[in-house]
Amino acid sequence: MPDFELKPPCPPRKPASSAATRAPGFTIEFMTSAIDNRLATLKQRFDTREARIGIVGMGYVGLPLALLFSGQRFRVTGFDIEQAKVDKLNSGGSYIVRILPAEIQAAQQAGFSATADYSEIAEMDAVIICVPTPLNEHNEPDLSFVTKTVQAIAPRIHEGQLIVLESTTYPGTTEEIVVPLLEAGNPRGLLVSRTIEESGVHVAFSPEREDPGNDKVARHDIPKVIGGCGPAATELASVMYNSIFGRVVPVSSPSVAEMTKLLENIYRCVNIALVNELKQLSMRMGIDIHEVIDAAKTKPFGFQAFYPGPGLGGHCIPIDPFYLSWKARQYDFRTRFIELAGAVNTDMPYFVIEQIGNGLNEQRKSIKGSKVLVLGLAYKRDIDDLRESPSLTIIELLRDKGAEVFYNDPYFAKVGRGRHYDLNMTNTPLDNLSQYDAVVIVTDHSSYDYKAIVAQSQLVVDTRNATKGITAANIVRC
Ligand SMILES: NC(=O)c1ccc[n+]([C@@H]2O[C@H](COP(=O)([O-])OP(=O)(O)OC[C@H]3O[C@@H](n4cnc5c(N)ncnc54)[C@H](O)[C@@H]3O)[C@@H](O)[C@H]2O)c1
């Protein structure tokens, strides 16, 4: 048993006629009782686009979300504590490479503006929280961004307002952290609505499921999972999200929605660890793991392809599993799959260093004193995000071993200090490649000409299978 008192779970939702249980694209049926009229009025504001949407956190998640709502003629206000971001947006500019200034300007035409002033929260019909949920120095959840946000909005909430948390987090966060802070922090004593009869503020959790850099699935086509603290919250949030997403998937509680997001990310983390381990075995056995995966994925059922690489990166897959393993400890439970996957994936940059050493060794050289060019800083192809990127670890490990390290990445002119690194480097042009003892492909940006890179380099260490189809003696694939 856990050694703390859990809050009672949300009461079960009313079955059947709720709009949220219907197929996507439903039209709102207006019901007859006073209670239903009250809800219908709130829903109608979303349906007619009179509802004002506030999005807290104008980052990789919040800004694209704001643009989706603006694209559907909602008047959106973006809140952010970074004044520089607010100023950039209000001047019609963008600080995310894949979002063009023209998109911000089009949103401005629909009423979009940004602010660092929380007093405007009071004017919003819905407030969606998209702030960071990192780990602290002990690899434990750091919910300070969420708690600070909720404490700042709590004094300004009003009856009938919808508050949705989108930040990835452990099951229980909405009920155990967000709800108590909202209820304690507003001077009018507003409570969170739990039943269809109760008025109050409506609270839900709905995870962001974006896949940055994925051009194959439009964001609108990613179904939106929603778990409200009461049926009215689920219903209102479903109406709101149904205006920008093709399909909403209501679930019975915020905890189910929170756990859904973690299951998705842990599934990726564990399967990537599996292929990373099998890659190392395959290399010893002289088998090309990529050829194996390509053959396996011809099976029309029961197999999904995951690919090995230099280690995990990004704000989600390396971090989110730890949210669950931390929470599991409160239940005296060990999440062994997460631990094992974490151990295998964390070792991958070290494995890459070993392979660089082996490649140099073949040429009678050592890492110490070698000039090494790392290609790609971003944690994955064609994006401008280097959070938790394995490139950063690989650069630090190479430096520790005495290599002189350079990098090239079209998305980063320079790299300074981050959560785990302090590199202080500037982008090196992609020319005169023969000067380097090794060129290491860590991020397979599609702008690179891999044939030319192989032709011009002394040694290429390829961690992404980017040189597939190129036959040359100077390639080490790992
Ligand atoms: N980036 C992704 O691809 C992705 C995908 C799925 C889920 N998520 C999750 O979404 C959440 C947000 O991630 P992100 O990538 O957008 O982060 P981000 O760092 O890009 O953006 C967060 C923004 O919130 C702002 N902020 C922080 N505290 C604030 C406060 N108190 N008030 C107002 N603004 C504040 C920051 O200045 C920043 O602009 C995280 O929980 C993350 O795990 C991210």
The ligand as an SDF file (V2000), in Angstrom:
LIG
                    3D

 44 48  0  0  0  0  0  0  0  0999 V2000
    7.9250   19.2200  -27.8260 N   0  0  0  0  0  0  0  0  0  0  0  0
    7.2190   18.1370  -28.1010 C   0  0  0  0  0  0  0  0  0  0  0  0
    7.3330   17.5880  -29.1830 O   0  0  0  0  0  0  0  0  0  0  0  0
    6.2200   17.5690  -27.1230 C   0  0  0  0  0  0  0  0  0  0  0  0
    5.3780   16.5210  -27.5630 C   0  0  0  0  0  0  0  0  0  0  0  0
    4.4420   16.0090  -26.6780 C   0  0  0  0  0  0  0  0  0  0  0  0
    4.3620   16.5110  -25.3780 C   0  0  0  0  0  0  0  0  0  0  0  0
    5.2010   17.5170  -24.9760 N   0  0  0  0  0  0  0  0  0  0  0  0
    5.0350   18.0260  -23.6210 C   0  0  0  0  0  0  0  0  0  0  0  0
    4.4530   19.3210  -23.6960 O   0  0  0  0  0  0  0  0  0  0  0  0
    4.9490   20.1530  -22.6330 C   0  0  0  0  0  0  0  0  0  0  0  0
    5.5530   21.4290  -23.1970 C   0  0  0  0  0  0  0  0  0  0  0  0
    6.6510   21.0630  -24.0190 O   0  0  0  0  0  0  0  0  0  0  0  0
    7.3070   22.0750  -25.0520 P   0  0  0  0  0  0  0  0  0  0  0  0
    8.1690   21.2350  -25.9190 O   0  0  0  0  0  0  0  0  0  0  0  0
    6.2840   22.9340  -25.6880 O   0  0  0  0  0  0  0  0  0  0  0  0
    8.1900   22.9670  -24.0610 O   0  0  0  0  0  0  0  0  0  0  0  0
    8.9270   24.3610  -24.4300 P   0  0  0  0  0  0  0  0  0  0  0  0
   10.0330   24.4970  -23.4720 O   0  0  0  0  0  0  0  0  0  0  0  0
    9.1860   24.4210  -25.8940 O   0  0  0  0  0  0  0  0  0  0  0  0
    7.8230   25.4600  -24.1430 O   0  0  0  0  0  0  0  0  0  0  0  0
    7.3350   25.7450  -22.8820 C   0  0  0  0  0  0  0  0  0  0  0  0
    7.0490   27.2280  -22.8000 C   0  0  0  0  0  0  0  0  0  0  0  0
    6.4310   27.4820  -21.5440 O   0  0  0  0  0  0  0  0  0  0  0  0
    6.9220   28.7210  -21.0620 C   0  0  0  0  0  0  0  0  0  0  0  0
    6.6650   28.7800  -19.6330 N   0  0  0  0  0  0  0  0  0  0  0  0
    7.3050   28.1430  -18.6380 C   0  0  0  0  0  0  0  0  0  0  0  0
    6.7440   28.4240  -17.4520 N   0  0  0  0  0  0  0  0  0  0  0  0
    5.7160   29.2550  -17.7030 C   0  0  0  0  0  0  0  0  0  0  0  0
    4.7480   29.8920  -16.8960 C   0  0  0  0  0  0  0  0  0  0  0  0
    4.7260   29.7290  -15.5760 N   0  0  0  0  0  0  0  0  0  0  0  0
    3.8410   30.6850  -17.4960 N   0  0  0  0  0  0  0  0  0  0  0  0
    3.8630   30.8720  -18.8350 C   0  0  0  0  0  0  0  0  0  0  0  0
    4.7490   30.2960  -19.6490 N   0  0  0  0  0  0  0  0  0  0  0  0
    5.6620   29.4880  -19.0900 C   0  0  0  0  0  0  0  0  0  0  0  0
    8.3730   28.7340  -21.4790 C   0  0  0  0  0  0  0  0  0  0  0  0
    8.9120   30.0450  -21.5010 O   0  0  0  0  0  0  0  0  0  0  0  0
    8.2890   28.1120  -22.8790 C   0  0  0  0  0  0  0  0  0  0  0  0
    8.1050   29.0900  -23.8760 O   0  0  0  0  0  0  0  0  0  0  0  0
    5.9290   19.2790  -21.8610 C   0  0  0  0  0  0  0  0  0  0  0  0
    5.2610   18.6710  -20.8090 O   0  0  0  0  0  0  0  0  0  0  0  0
    6.3280   18.2240  -22.8710 C   0  0  0  0  0  0  0  0  0  0  0  0
    6.7440   17.0340  -22.2570 O   0  0  0  0  0  0  0  0  0  0  0  0
    6.1180   18.0530  -25.8270 C   0  0  0  0  0  0  0  0  0  0  0  0
  1  2  1  0
  2  3  2  0
  2  4  1  0
  4  5  1  0
  4 44  2  0
  5  6  2  0
  6  7  1  0
  7  8  2  0
  8  9  1  0
  8 44  1  0
  9 10  1  0
  9 42  1  0
 10 11  1  0
 11 12  1  0
 11 40  1  0
 12 13  1  0
 13 14  1  0
 14 15  2  0
 14 16  1  0
 14 17  1  0
 17 18  1  0
 18 19  2  0
 18 20  1  0
 18 21  1  0
 21 22  1  0
 22 23  1  0
 23 24  1  0
 23 38  1  0
 24 25  1  0
 25 26  1  0
 25 36  1  0
 26 27  1  0
 26 35  1  0
 27 28  2  0
 28 29  1  0
 29 30  1  0
 29 35  2  0
 30 31  1  0
 30 32  2  0
 32 33  1  0
 33 34  2  0
 34 35  1  0
 36 37  1  0
 36 38  1  0
 38 39  1  0
 40 41  1  0
 40 42  1  0
 42 43  1  0
M  CHG  2   8   1  16  -1
M  END
$$$$
